[in-house]
Amino acid sequence: MRAAALLCACLAAGCEVAEVTTAPGEDVVVVEAVLRTDLAVQQVLLHRTVEGTGVGSVSGAHVTITGAAGDVHTLVPGAGCAYIDPLYAQSDTLDFHGSCYVTAGGDAGWVKASQTYDLRVETAEGEVIEGRTTVPGSYQVPSLRPGPLPGFFCSIAPNTTLELLWTQSKGAWSYVADLSITRLEGLAGQGLHIPDPMLVRGISVSQADTTLVLPAEFGVFERLQYDNDLLVAIRDGFPEGAQLDLVLASADRNWVNSVRGTGFNPSGLMRISTVVGDGVGVFGSLNVKRAFVVVRASTSVPRCGVS
């Protein structure tokens, strides 16, 4: 059996839920939980392993996340945890009935850098699954500029690259940067199929690897998804008018282990469950920075780059 190939709310382009293999005939609870410092509402997705063409829900579970100070956060039934990737749906019909649990309305803003959190899931059938994550430490991004709203806001000139530089995040096992690119009309007339948005990813594979060149070091994992001529066209910069929504995250060990073997293999082909007890899955964390970048030859918006 295998777990559903889904997308959850993780980074700009979503994050692929790991495919989990279990013994034939075994009905196992699968936990998909990633804490994020930038989200007010935290989510936990629960589902059963695939049975034929269906994935069962896990309704009636008691889900809590406890901080190191003893603060207990109870998650309640909600929505928006996952959706079926259209590309996956084209190759495999899946009747998915996962259960989404979310933090209640006023319980927001408690996921902090360097803090440790414990997850406990107790199903209506008495199954218990537990996990622990430590959120990667604080870090700075000197190549970006603070904006009028939370996050960064700056500009780059057309057809130029940007060295995206940040400081080390203690406890990070890797860094992942997802880029959503819109308004690529400047490439029109070159015979290219231009998606809107265009989604590409950059990876730094260790705590000490704290730089990526934008856009040259993005798009390695999307080579089979997009026209190679399109990737070449933006390799050394973006056309006038393009807009970039950048999400940079330092990732803990659990998150890294959950996505190995998909399009992200910083240390080999492997996938490790990071929860214990009567289930499998991931309980990880991401320390996230967001930025909006505009591509303009002339603008009053401060330029990105290290001063």
Buried (B, 14 or more C-beta within 10 A) or exposed (E): BEBBBBBBBBBBBBBBBBBBEBEEEEEBBBBBBBBBBBBEBBBBBBBBBBEEEEBBBBEEBEBBBBBEEEEEBEBEEBEEBBEBBEEBEEEEEBEBEBBBBBBEEEBEEBBBBBBBBBBBBBBEEEBBBBBBBBBBBBBEBEBBBEBEEEBBBBBBBBBBBBBBBBEBBBBBBBBBBBBBBBBBEBBEEEEBEBBEBBBBBBBBBEBEBBEBBBBBBBBEBBEEBBBEEBBEBBBEBBBBBBBBBBBBBBBBBBBBBBBBBBEBBBEEEEBBBBBEBBBBBBBBBBBBBBBBBBBBEEEEBBBBBEE
